[in-house]
Amino acid sequence: MLNDERMDDKALGILNSIFGYSEFRYQQQDIIQQLIQGNDAVVLMPTGGGKSLCYQIPAIIREGVAIVVSPLIALMQDQVVALQQLGVRAAFLNSTLDTASANKVEQQLLHAELDLVYVAPERLMTERFLNLLERSSLALFAIDEAHCVSQWGHDFRPEYIQLSVLHQRFPDVPRIALTATADEPTRREIIQRLNLNEAKLYISSFDRPNICYRISQSQGNAREQLYRFIINEHEQDAGIVYCLSRKKTEQIAEWLNTKGLTALPYHAGLSVEIRQTNQRRFLTEDGIIIVATIAFGMGIDKPDVRFVAHLNLPKSIEAYYQETGRAGRDGEPANAWMMYGLQDVITLKKMMESSDADEAHKRIEHHKLQSMLGFCELTTCRRQALLKYFSDYLEKPCGNCDTCITPVETWDATVVAQKALSCVYKTNQRFGVNYLIDVLLAKQHARIKQFGHDKLSVYGIGQELDTKQWRSIFRQLIARDLLAVDMEGFGNLVLTEQCWSILRAEKTLMLRKENKQEQTQRRGRKVKYNNNNNDVDNILWEALRACRKQLADQRGVPPYVIFHDAALMEMVERQPQTRQQFAKITGVGEKKLNAYGDNFIAIIKEHNLDITSHSLTDTVDETVQLLRSGSEVDTIAQQRNLKPATIYQHLARAIELGDIKLEQVVDISEKDMRIIKNAFSMYSDEDRKLKPVYEALDGAFDYHLLRCVQASLIAG
């Protein structure tokens, strides 16, 4: 066995030469050493934190074959394709293989001709496969998505419980259990059920600082809010929209398509062929939006998902964290956006009550839903609360969630809460929200008169608020566990023990003031790649993306398997001219350097030849001629089959070289010009990045305008 120092050197060498990274992240190095030495580990690491490397590198170093337990076919196939592109000997065994192919993988396993074999727990636990493993040389067992072992978790898989047999049958083979989502009870259950009591526990921070968390209350126009969010902040970006029901996923996908977006439904009720087609398009094409139930997501390794949107309340904070964690796996800015309403709570509670689970399970589910609802109604930093739920802590507010970006106003709602609670009490806890609001507002209809509630002291005592405001009050009272929904009845509200301190005026109740939805939308953060770069860099960015797509299509793999967007961004910034320089790009190992380096270097060199000339390229000149003929930017874009953003890049380049004037492209007042010039003088840097200026002006001027003004300032 290698000593610790030599093991570290060998692991780092593999990290550099195969995976293309210069240094380990989080606790990767310690975890890898733990496994190489033959010891067990339990690893909690955020999505995108590099969990896979923790077992892939030991699998390459240790003698024998690593067996990776994976819950989904999509997950194992994506991992294997990515590893094969890196030159790692990897294979999978699942139902997609014919008998001959499966037999070939099994023979490779027996003869230690592979480094890793991915397998589903159902196949792993068959006596035939366990016997096959007993005749094989095994490096380690990796149990991915280990939270599936928890009966209280959001992705429970009964087959995972049987995995404790691995320790009994293969006591000398090290095991590692990995997950991105587990609160303390789930961690204990993973350790207990997988018999990992002697394993070392590694917990990295759960923080995903690149994700901006934003939650709003639905006012009945959720899909319009979703559309505005996408079109304003994520046009042409990949994203996932989660809905509670299968019917709604199809309706939302169809509606988004009518609005000019490319949206595909995904739920368990669709045929396998449709699900596979839609998933493949999402992975391989740019700008695809998947509208899905929770059936979609686990095992999706797409790094450049720029947003995850929820149109309904998730049933737990674990589910919310897991689903939002599918955004921004590449570490670049991403949004987690959600709209929810009181009806979501009622629907979820009905689903829980009608399930076949025992009472203990239902109590746990109720508690998790209550925690999720409380998280939505926060008036403080969401990230701090989210991390605290997982026993992780952030000292200061994050500055990258809606409650930090637009601080929530609170008000003393003790009196109105007493009115709401009294109304529930006086009407014998038999009615739902809408009826109670009608009583508070003194509505005159037959049911109220039938029950004699127009004679009650609470009748009409709430007319200082309107219906929407009262709905907000009731929703927040439920979130604070001052009211509960009686699911055995018909969704009627009942008082909880905690409410009496408010009714007796023993405590003051501060609730959140509702902000206008438009304000939240306006102040959200845009996360576009090309926002950070000047016009010339954007042309190179698009050329590199086109090269990546062509290479991916030739090999039948998703573009991100060739290179992540973050690697392309680094190419734009560093513009390597030689193989030696290209090898320094993050994610470029020896195999990818040899396979793709020359292609991308050629694109970069061609780009540099274009921009070193002081004359316009032909494509830019064509755009300028169309502008001079009187065509508008949108018309030019449509005529040339290019994006408007690209046309603005051409025109900014022309302005910079003095071929056209700023006023030929944009209409801007002298006052606005002074404001923008002042911002450039204070916030611009030598890299000519627009983002600092854009943010300094609070998004009042779009990037196209700023880019053209910047070009005019350079031209003098």
N, C-alpha and C positions, 0 to 999 in steps of 0.2 A: 504494500500500500504506500502511496506517495505521502511524504510529510506535508504538513499544513501549508508551508510556503510554496512547495512545488505544486500542490493542488490548486492554490490560488493563482499561480502563474499560468497553469494549464487552462483553468476555467476562464481567466481573462483573455488568454490567447484565442480560445474558441469564441468568446464573446466578440472579439475584434475581427477574426478572420472569417467566421461563418455568418454571424448575425450583424456585423457591421457597426457595433456600438463600442465606444471608447471606454466606458466605465459602467459599473453596476449602479442600480438605483435601489432606493429603499433598503431592505435587508437581504437583497438577492444573494450577495456574496456569502453571508453567514448561512443562509438556508441551503445553498448549493454545497457548501462544505459539510454541513450536517448530513446531507444525503450521501455524499461521496464516502463519508466515514461509516456509512451503514446504519445511521440512526433515523428515527422517525421524526416527522414535522407536521404541524398544523399551521397553515398559512392563511391569514386574512389580509388581503391586499386589494386596493381599489381597482376597478375596471380600467384597463389601459396602463396598469402599473408594472406589467411584465411578469405576471404569475407563471406563464408557460415556461419562461427561461429557467425558472427554479427547478424544474424537473427535466427539461430538455438537455441542458448542459450536463448534469450528472448522468443522464442516459447515454450521452456520447462518451463520457469519460469512463464510467464503470463497465466492467465486463458483463456481457449478456444483453438481453433485450428488456427495455422498459415497457410495461403494460399500463396504458393510460385509459382509465375508466371515464367515459364521456357519455352524457345523457342523450345527446341528439346527433343524428346522422349529419346534419349540416355543420355542426361544430367540429366533428372529427374530420370530415372531408376537407373543410377549409384549412384546418391546421396541417393536415398531411400535404395538401397542395403547396402551401407556403413553405413547409420544411423541404419538400422535394426541390423547389426552386432554389433553395439555399445549398443543395447538395447533400442534405441529411437523408439517411436511409430510413424512411418512414412509410408506414402502410396502415390501412384500416381494415377491420372485419365487420361488415354489417350486411343488412338485407339487400343492398343495392348490387352486391357482387354475385356473379353466377358461381356455380359449384367449382368450376375449373380455377377461377380467379381466387376464390377463397382457399382452395387447396394449396395453391401456389404460395399464398401469404403464410399459411400454416407451416409449410415446408421451410420457408425462409425463417420463420420463428424458431423451429426446431434446430436449424443449423446456425443460429445466431448471425444471420445475414442481414438483420435489421437492427436499427438503434431503438426505434419506438414502434409499437403497435397500438392503435386506438381501437377500443372495443366497447360495446354497450354493456351495461351491467347484466342484462338478461342473458346474453350469450356467455359472458364471463362466468356466471354462476351455474352453467350446465356442467354436469359431471364429466361429459366428454371433453369440454374445454379445460376444465381444471386438471384432468389427467394429462392433457397435452402440455399444460404449463409445468407439471411435475417432471416431464421429460425434457424440459427446456432450461437453458441457462438464463436466469432472470436478473436484471440489474436493479429494478425497483418497481413498485406499484404507485401510480399517481391517480388519486381520486379527485377528478375535477368537479366543479359545481357541488362541493360537498354539502352545501346547505340543503340539498335535496334529501338528505337523510332525516331532516327534522320534520316530525309530524305536524309541528305548529308553523312550519315555514310556508312560503308562497309557491314553492315548486316541488312539493313533496313527491318522491318517487319510492314506492314500497320496495322496489328491488335493491335500493341502496342499503337498506337495513341489513340485508344478507351479506354485505361486504365484510362483515367482521370475521367471516370464515377465512379470509386471506391470512389473517394473523395466525390462525390455528393450523392451516395447511402449509404456510410458508413463513415460519417464524423468523427466519434469518434474512428475509428480503425486506429492505427498508420501504416504508410507506410514507407518502405525503398526501395530505388532504388539503384542498385549496378552495377558497370561495372569496367573493368580493362582498358578500352580504350575509352578516350574521350578528344578531344582538347577543347579549351574554347568555340567555337561556339556550339559544340555538348553538352557540359554541360548546356549551356543556354537553348538549345532546350529540353533537358530532363526535366529540372525544369519547363519550360513553358508548355510543352505538357502534363506532368503528374500532373500539378497543384500542384507543390511542392514548391511554393514560400516561404512558412513559414518553410520549412525544413532546418535543419542545414547541411551545406556542409562539408564533411570530405574528404580531399585529402591527401593520403599517397604518399610517393615518388614512382615514376614510375620506379625507378631503379631496374634492375634485375642483381646484380653484378656477379652472378654465370654464366651468359651467355656471351660467347665470340662472338662478332659480327665480321664477316669476309665477305667481298664483293670483287669479282673479275670480270673482264671483260671477256666475252666469246670470245675465239679465234676460235670458230668452233668445239671445242672438249669438250663440256660441260659434256657429259655423261662420258667420260673417266676421266675427272677431278673429277666428282662426285664419281665414283668408287674408285679412288685412295684415296679420302678423307675418304670414308667409311671404306675401307679395312685397311688403315693406322691408323685411329683414332677411328673407331667405329665398328670394327668387332664384331659381335654377340650382338650389342646394338640395342635397339628399336629406330626408327627414323621415321620422316615424310619428304617426298620429294614433294614439290609443283610444279605443272606445269600449264601452262596457258590453255591448251586444253585437252579435253577428250582423243583424239587420242594419244597425247604425253604421257599421264599418262600410258596408256596401253603399248605403245612401250618401255618406260623406265623400267616399271615393268618387262616386258618380258626379256629385255636385262640384267637387274640386276640378274634375275634368271639364265640366261645362264652363269653368272660369279660366280655362287655358293652361292649367297645371297638369302634370302627368302623375296621377295617383292610382294606386293599385290596391285592391282589398286583399286581406289575408285573415282567414279564420278557419277553425277546425271543420266547419261545415262545407267548405269548398273541396273539390276533388283534389287528390294528390297531385295530379298533373297541373292544375291551375295554381296551386300553392307553390309548386316547384318552379313553374314558369315565372310567377310574380317575384319570388325570392331571387331567382337568377337575374332577372332584369334589375332588381334593386342593387344587387351586388356588382353587376358589370356595367351598368349604364350610369351616366351622370344625371343628377337632378330628379331622380325618382323619389316619390313620396309613397310610403307604405301606410295604409290605413288598416289597423289591425286590432284584434283582441289580444289578450296576454298570451295567446297561442304562438305569437311571433316574438322573437327577440333572443331568447337564450341560445347561445351558440352563434349568433351573428357577429362576425369579427370585422365588420366594415369600419375602418378607422375614421372616415371623413363624414360621418353623420353629423350634420351641423345643428339639428334641433330634434328634440323629442317633445311632442305636444300631447297633453291629456285632455280629452273632452268630457271625461268623467272622473270621479274620485277613485284613486286606487284603494284597495281594501286594507293596505297596511303601509307603514313607512318603509319596511323592507322592500315591498313590491315597488314603491315609488323610487327608492334609491336604485334598485336593480334596473328598472326601466329607464330612468333618466340617465343612468350610467352608460347607456348605449350611445349617447351623444359625446362627441369630442374625444374619442379614444386616442386620437393622435396628439392630444394635449393642446390643440388650437382652440380658440374661443368657440363656445357652443351655448345654446339656449335650452333650458328645461321650462316649458310654458304650460300652464294648466288653467282650465276653466272648470268650475264645479258649482253645484247648487244643492239645495236642501233635498231635492228629489233623489240625488245620488245616494245620500245617506239612507233614505227610506228604502230604496231599491236594494242596496247592498245588505241592509239588515234583513229584509225579506228573504234574500237569497241565502243568508246564513241560517235563518230560522228554518227554512224549508230543506236544508241539507240533511244528509243522513248521519252527520257527525254526532258524537255524544255530547252531553251537556258541558263537560270540562273543556272540550275542544271549542264549543260555541262561545264559552266565556272568554277564552283566549282570543278568538277571532273578534269578539265584541270589543275587547280591550285594545286590540291593535287598530281597529277601525276608529275608536275614540281618540287614540293617539294621533292618527292620521288627520282627523278632523281638527283636533287642537293645533296641529302643525300648520294647517291651512289658515287658521284664524289668528296666527301670531301677529303681534305688533312689534316684535324685536327681530333681530337678524335671523333669517331662516337657516343659514349655514351653521351657525352656532348651535341651534336647536337640533338640526339634523345630525351633526357630529356627536352631540351629547347623547342622543338616543343610542348610538353605538359605542358609548363610553369613551368617546374621543372628544377633545376639547380645543376650542379656538379662543384665544385670549381676547381678541378684539373683534368687533363686527367686521364682516368680510368686505363690504363695499361693492359686492357683486351679486346682490339679490334685490328683489323689488322693494323690500322693506328698508334696505340700506339706500338704494338709489332714490326712492321716493318715500321718505319716512312716513309712517302711518300716524295719523292723528287719533288720539283717544279722547273719550269724554266720559263724564260721570253719568252712567246709565242706570244707577241704582233705582231711581223712581220708576222709569219705564219698565225695567225688569220686574219690579214688584207688581206693576199693572199686568204684565204678561203672565207671570206666575199665578197671580190672583185669579185671572180669567180662567186658567187651566183648573184651578181649585174649585172655583164657583160653578163651573160647568161639569163638575164631577169627573174630570180626567177622562172624558169619553170622546173627545173630538180632536180633529187634526188641525194643522196650521191655518188653512184657508178659512175654516169656520170660526176659529178663535179670533182671527183678524177681523172678520165681519162683525163679530160681537163688539170688539174694541172700537171699531169705526162706526158703530150704530147703523149697520146696514139693515134695511127692512126687507126681509124675505120670509117665506112661509115657514121654513124650518126653525128659525129663531123664535118666531111667534108660537109655533107648535110646542116647543120646549119651554116657553115662558122666559126665555133668556133676555128678552127685551125689558124685563122687569128687574133684572139683576143690577147690583150696584156697579158692576164693571162694564155695563152696557154703555158704549159711547165715551169711555174715559180715555181713549187713546187717539183722539182725533187730531192731536198735534203732529202725528206722523202719518205718512201715506202707506199704502199697501207694501211697496218695495222695502221701505224702511222697517216696517214691522217684520217682514220676512227675514231681513238681516238680523233683527233682534232675536227672533226665535232660533235662527240657525246658530247664532253665537251662544245662546243659552244651552243649546244641545251640545255644542262643542265644549262648553265649560262644564258639562255633565250636571247642569242644574235642571235640565229636563231630559227625559228619555222617550224614545219612540216605542210604544207597546206593539210589538210585532204579532202578538197573539190576537190582538184586536184588529183594527183596520187602519193602523198607522196613527192612532190617537196618541197625544202627548200625555205623559204622566210626570208627576213631581218626583225628584230624587231627594235623598236625605240631605245632600249638600245645599239644596235650595233654601232651606229654612233660615239659614244665617242671613240671606239676602232679604227674605220676606220680613224677618224681625228687625231689619236695619242694623244688624250687628257688624256687617261688612259693607264696604263701598265697592261697587262693581264698575270697573272701567272697561268699556268696549271700544272697538275700532270704529272710526268714521269711515263710511264707504267713499272711496275715491272714484272719480269718473273713469270709466274704462279707457276713454281716449287718452287720458293723461298717462296711464300705465303703458299704453301702446307707444305713445310718443317718446317716452323716456327710456324705452327698452334699448338694449345695446345691439347694434348691428354687428354681425360677425361674418364679414365677407373677406375672402383672402385678398382680392385685388384692391381692397380699400387701403392696404398698408403700403402700396408701392406706386411708383410713378408710372407714367404711360408706357415708357419704353420697357420697363420690367414686366408690365402686364402682357405685352406682346410676346415676350419670351415665355412667360408663365403659360399662356395658351398653347404655344408651340410645344413646350415640354409635355403638357397634358395630352396633346394630340399624339405625340410620339409614344407616350405610355399606353394610350388606348390602342394604338396600332399593334404594339408588342403584345399587349394582353389578349387582343383578339386572335393574333397568330397562335398563341399558346393555349387559348381556351381557358384563361383564368381571369378573375376580377382585376381591374387596374391596380388596386391597392396591393396586390400580391407582387407586382413589379416594383413599385415604390409608393410609400405613403405620400400624401400631400405635403407633409412636413419636410420630407426629403426634397421634393420639387422646389419648395420655398427656399430651402438652403442652397439649391443649385442656382436659383435666381439671384440670391444674395452673394454667393461666392464665385459663381461663373467659372468653374474649373476648366482649364484648358488642356490638361494632361491626365493620363490615367492615375498618376501618383496623386494629383490634386483631387481627382474624382473619388479616390479611395477614402478620402477624409470626410466625405459626406456621410451623415448619420444614416445607418441602415444599409450601407454598401459594404458587403463582405466580398471575399474573393470570387465566389461563384457569380454574384450579380455584377461585380466589376468586369469579369470576363464576358458575361452574357450581354450586358446592356451598356457598359461604359462608353464604348465607341459611338453608339447611336446618340446618346444624350450630349456627349462632347461635341459631336458634329453639329447638332442643333444650336448649341451655345456659340460655337465659332461662327456659324452662318449668321446668327443674330448679331454678333459683334461686328461682322463685316458690314452689315446693313447700317448700324448706327454710327460707325466711324466715318461714313461718308457724310458730307455737309449738305447733301441734297436729299430730297424726300425719296423714299422707296416708291416703286410703282403703285403699290396698293394704297399708300397714303395719298399719293398724287391723284389717284382716281377718286378718292373721297373728297378731296379739295375741289376738284373740277365739278363734281356734282353739287357741292355747296354753292359754288360760284354761279351755277346755272339756276339757283333759286330753290333747290330741294331742302326740306327740313331733315333734321337728324334721323327721326323715325323712318321717314321715307327712304333715305339713303340706306339705312340698315336693312329695311325690307328688300330694297332693290338689289343689294349686294349680298343678301342672305348672311348678314353679320349681326352681332349683338349691338345695340345702341352704345354700350360701354366701349366697345372696340372702335366705333366711329368717333366717339369723343376722344379716345386716345390718339387717333390719327390727327384730329383737328388740333389737339393740344400740341402735338409734335410740330405741326405746321405753324402754329402761333409762335412756338419757341424759336423756330428758324426764320421767322419774319415773313413767311409767305402769305399769311393772312392776319387780320387784326382780331382782337378779342371780341369786339362788338359785332363782327360778322357771325360769331358762333353763339354768344349768349347775350341776353338783355339784362343789364345790371345797372342799378342806380349809383350815382356818385357816393351816396351815403353808405350803401352796402360795400362798395369798392373800398372805401376808407376802412371800414370795419375789418374786411378780409385782409387787406394789406397790413394792417396793424397786427392781426393775429399771426400772419406769416413772419413778420419781423420778430415776434416774441417767441413763437413756438416751433418754427420750422427748424430742421437740422440739416446737416451736410448730406444726408442720404435722401433728402427731398421727400420724406415721407409725409403723407397727407393726414394720417390719423391724429397726430397731436393737435393739428389746426382744427380738424373736424370736431374733436371732442372739446377743444377750448371754446368753440363757437356753439357748443351744446347741440350740434346737429342741425343748426338753423339753415345751413347751406349744404347742398348735396355734393358728393365727391366730383361729379362731372364739372360742376361750376368751379370748385376749388382747383381742380386739375388745370383747367383752362386759365384761370387767374394766375396760378403759379407759373405757367408757361409764359404768360405775358410779362410777368416780373423778371423772369430769366432773360427774355428777349430785350428787356429794357425799354 
